[in-house]
Amino acid sequence: MSYEIVGGCVAPSQLAPFLRTLQSTSGAAFESIYRGEDAAGLLHRLGKHTQAEIYQEYLDGQEPNPANPPGRSTHELRSDGVAYGGPVGRVLEWWQCGIDVDDAHIPAIISAAGRYHWELFRPYPSGSEYHHVNFRRQPASPVIDLRVGDNGTLIQILSARLRILGLLRNKSGVFGSRVHGAVVKFQREHHLPVDGVVGPKTWVLLKKLSEQRLSASKPKPKKKR
């Protein structure tokens, strides 16, 4: 299995685009995702620990919260017998990886998942594992749905495209009133539904036209004589 870095954490590559979409639309910060031994080198470079290391710290009294022993954590793609049924220790699918989020954004990230018809749940609804969520079922491909209040990487890309097209003066990481006004103007000029929400049609056309504008603005190479 391959891995990518998402929000400073290691995540299965297949799961990464879903996590980036959720982070962008909820503002959540990831604290820990995958922590299997096979990603130890990458985890250490990020200042993170494997499940085995966290469990040893718990045994040594350095880690205050109880940690599952290695081989029994969804953070290793192994069943703990709680989040998912079946024998404890069984191998899980990529989308069943445990996700630790900052406490303040738990409601926001669960709500953001619902916008894309994905379902996040908290297998441990109280205590020290309040911040832990899992997908209830395999999520379908992300669908663009950006609106006022969203922030993050996708909004930065959106604002950059609006800027290329001359609809926005400065790039922004927040979908505020300026970005909303630019989106509405773009939709009106291109005969799209004018709702100020960037759905698939608005996103695709923005991408196409901004790339065409960039390509046209590049100086053409001089012909050799």
PyMOL commands that set and color helices and strands:
alter all, ss='L'
color gray80, all
select helices_A, chain A and resi 16-26+37-45+51-59+74-76+94-96+103-115+127-129+153-164+177-189+200-217
alter helices_A, ss='H'
color red, helices_A
select strands_A, chain A and resi 3-6+9-12+30-32+99-101+120-121+132-135
alter strands_A, ss='S'
color yellow, strands_A
deselect
rebuild
show_as cartoon
